[in-house]
Amino acid sequence: MSSHPETPAPAPADPRLLARIGRYSDFIVGGLLTLIGIATIVESRNFPATAVATDIGAGAFPTAFAILLIALCALLVFNAVQRRAHPLEPPALDLPTLDVAPDEAVPAEPPPTTGAEPPSFLRPFLGVVLTALYIAGIAWLGYLMATPLFMLAVLWLLGLRSPLTALLLTVGLTLALYLIFDVGMAVALPDGILFE
């Protein structure tokens, strides 16, 4: 027997609130990711140009992916609008009726509980916030400082709790991308205002 009082179980989420959020989630996510895409395009215009006249520049890749992100967000919002305008109706089923006397009726059993938790929008929201901070931070801190910080935060958000694994993934991917873009393709990655 423990002398500590038991902590009460968390209150279940209000299903009406979850339904209200769920109705607008595609619009919210589409809008936030579109803003991130626009911010990426604006920031990538400030990337340094290369000395090669025919080089497309360091900002071409982020701009292309931002345009793709904005297009996918537009498709997400378009589909959400279509679902609202033309909700799917269940097909009419022509089922045979059973003749059952009232005393033979079987009481309905409650549906089994799955034990599933209601959807949480906190982690996706934090992912969007981290991405926005990374986009802003790369201009100040530069690629080599902002990317490992961003990756460590995202790995933690995704549930990776092993410090050694997180460190190896972060350093390895940051170094690999640096070697591919800066060394291999001669695309200058941002140094950051603090280190210029």
C-alpha positions as CSV (number, residue, x, y, z in Angstrom):
1,M,0.0,0.0,0.0
2,S,1.4,3.4,-1.0
3,S,1.1,6.5,1.2
4,H,1.0,8.7,-1.9
5,P,-2.4,9.8,-3.1
6,E,-3.4,8.4,-6.5
7,T,-3.3,10.9,-9.3
8,P,-6.7,11.2,-11.0
9,A,-7.1,10.0,-14.6
10,P,-7.0,12.7,-17.2
11,A,-10.5,13.9,-18.2
12,P,-11.5,12.6,-21.6
13,A,-11.5,15.1,-24.4
14,D,-14.8,16.7,-25.3
15,P,-16.0,14.8,-28.5
16,R,-17.8,18.0,-29.7
17,L,-14.5,19.9,-29.6
18,L,-12.6,17.2,-31.4
19,A,-15.3,17.0,-34.1
20,R,-15.2,20.8,-34.5
21,I,-11.4,20.7,-34.8
22,G,-11.6,17.7,-37.1
23,R,-13.9,19.6,-39.5
24,Y,-11.4,22.4,-40.0
25,S,-8.1,20.4,-39.6
26,D,-7.5,20.2,-43.4
27,F,-8.0,24.0,-43.7
28,I,-5.7,24.7,-40.7
29,V,-2.9,22.4,-41.8
30,G,-3.2,23.6,-45.4
31,G,-3.1,27.2,-44.4
32,L,-0.1,26.8,-42.0
33,L,1.9,24.7,-44.5
34,T,1.1,27.2,-47.3
35,L,2.5,30.0,-45.0
36,I,5.7,27.9,-44.5
37,G,6.0,27.4,-48.2
38,I,5.7,31.1,-48.8
39,A,8.3,31.8,-46.1
40,T,10.6,29.3,-47.7
41,I,10.3,31.0,-51.1
42,V,11.0,34.4,-49.5
43,E,14.0,33.1,-47.5
44,S,15.5,31.1,-50.4
45,R,15.7,34.3,-52.4
46,N,18.3,35.5,-49.9
47,F,20.6,32.5,-50.4
48,P,23.9,33.5,-51.8
49,A,24.5,33.2,-55.5
50,T,27.3,31.0,-56.9
51,A,30.1,32.2,-59.1
52,V,29.0,30.0,-62.0
53,A,26.7,31.8,-64.4
54,T,24.7,28.7,-65.5
55,D,24.2,27.5,-61.9
56,I,20.6,27.6,-60.7
57,G,21.7,28.7,-57.3
58,A,21.2,27.5,-53.7
59,G,17.6,28.7,-53.5
60,A,16.3,26.7,-56.5
61,F,15.8,23.4,-54.5
62,P,13.9,25.0,-51.5
63,T,11.8,27.1,-53.9
64,A,10.9,24.1,-56.0
65,F,9.9,22.1,-52.9
66,A,8.0,25.1,-51.5
67,I,6.0,25.4,-54.7
68,L,5.2,21.7,-54.6
69,L,4.2,22.0,-50.9
70,I,1.9,24.9,-51.7
71,A,0.3,23.0,-54.6
72,L,-0.3,20.0,-52.4
73,C,-1.8,22.3,-49.7
74,A,-4.2,23.7,-52.4
75,L,-5.2,20.2,-53.3
76,L,-5.8,19.3,-49.6
77,V,-8.0,22.4,-49.2
78,F,-9.8,21.7,-52.5
79,N,-10.6,18.2,-51.4
80,A,-11.9,19.4,-48.0
81,V,-14.2,21.9,-49.8
82,Q,-15.4,19.2,-52.1
83,R,-16.1,16.9,-49.2
84,R,-18.1,19.6,-47.5
85,A,-20.1,20.4,-50.6
86,H,-20.8,16.8,-51.5
87,P,-20.6,14.7,-48.4
88,L,-20.6,11.0,-49.0
89,E,-23.9,9.4,-48.3
90,P,-24.0,5.7,-47.3
91,P,-25.5,3.6,-50.0
92,A,-29.1,2.5,-49.4
93,L,-29.1,-1.2,-48.5
94,D,-32.1,-3.3,-49.2
95,L,-31.9,-5.7,-46.3
96,P,-34.4,-8.4,-45.5
97,T,-36.5,-7.9,-42.4
98,L,-36.7,-10.5,-39.7
99,D,-40.0,-11.4,-38.1
100,V,-39.1,-11.6,-34.4
101,A,-41.6,-11.6,-31.6
102,P,-41.0,-8.9,-29.0
103,D,-40.2,-11.4,-26.3
104,E,-37.5,-13.0,-28.5
105,A,-35.7,-9.7,-29.2
106,V,-32.1,-9.7,-28.3
107,P,-30.9,-6.6,-26.5
108,A,-28.4,-4.5,-28.4
109,E,-24.9,-4.8,-27.0
110,P,-22.9,-1.6,-26.6
111,P,-20.1,-1.3,-29.2
112,P,-16.7,-2.6,-27.9
113,T,-14.3,0.0,-26.7
114,T,-11.0,0.1,-28.5
115,G,-9.2,2.0,-25.9
116,A,-7.8,4.3,-28.6
117,E,-7.0,7.8,-27.5
118,P,-8.7,10.7,-29.2
119,P,-6.5,12.3,-31.9
120,S,-4.0,14.9,-30.7
121,F,-3.1,17.8,-32.8
122,L,-0.2,18.9,-30.5
123,R,2.6,17.0,-32.2
124,P,1.8,18.0,-35.8
125,F,1.4,21.6,-34.5
126,L,4.8,21.5,-32.8
127,G,6.3,20.1,-36.0
128,V,5.0,23.1,-37.9
129,V,6.3,25.4,-35.3
130,L,9.7,23.7,-35.3
131,T,9.9,24.0,-39.1
132,A,9.0,27.7,-39.0
133,L,11.7,28.2,-36.4
134,Y,14.2,26.3,-38.5
135,I,13.4,28.5,-41.6
136,A,14.0,31.6,-39.5
137,G,16.9,30.2,-37.6
138,I,18.9,29.1,-40.7
139,A,19.2,32.7,-41.7
140,W,20.7,33.6,-38.3
141,L,22.6,30.5,-37.3
142,G,23.4,29.1,-40.7
143,Y,23.0,25.6,-42.0
144,L,25.6,23.9,-39.8
145,M,24.1,25.2,-36.6
146,A,20.4,25.3,-37.3
147,T,20.0,21.9,-39.0
148,P,21.3,19.7,-36.1
149,L,19.2,21.7,-33.6
150,F,16.1,21.2,-35.8
151,M,16.8,17.5,-36.4
152,L,17.3,16.8,-32.7
153,A,14.0,18.5,-31.8
154,V,12.1,16.7,-34.6
155,L,13.6,13.3,-33.6
156,W,12.6,14.0,-30.0
157,L,9.1,15.0,-31.2
158,L,8.8,11.8,-33.2
159,G,9.6,9.7,-30.1
160,L,13.3,8.9,-30.5
161,R,14.7,9.1,-26.9
162,S,18.1,7.5,-27.4
163,P,20.7,10.3,-27.2
164,L,23.3,8.3,-29.0
165,T,21.0,7.4,-31.9
166,A,19.7,10.9,-32.2
167,L,23.2,12.3,-32.2
168,L,24.5,9.9,-34.8
169,L,21.5,10.5,-37.1
170,T,21.8,14.3,-36.7
171,V,25.5,14.5,-37.3
172,G,25.5,12.0,-40.1
173,L,22.6,13.5,-42.1
174,T,23.8,17.1,-41.5
175,L,27.3,16.1,-42.7
176,A,26.0,14.1,-45.7
177,L,23.8,17.0,-46.9
178,Y,26.7,19.4,-46.5
179,L,29.0,17.2,-48.5
180,I,26.4,16.6,-51.2
181,F,25.4,20.3,-51.7
182,D,28.3,22.4,-50.5
183,V,31.2,20.2,-51.6
184,G,29.8,18.0,-54.3
185,M,27.4,20.4,-56.1
186,A,29.1,23.6,-55.2
187,V,25.9,25.0,-53.8
188,A,26.7,27.4,-51.0
189,L,24.7,26.6,-47.9
190,P,23.8,29.6,-45.7
191,D,26.5,30.6,-43.2
192,G,24.1,32.7,-41.1
193,I,24.2,36.3,-40.1
194,L,26.0,35.5,-36.8
195,F,28.9,33.7,-38.5
196,E,29.5,35.9,-41.6
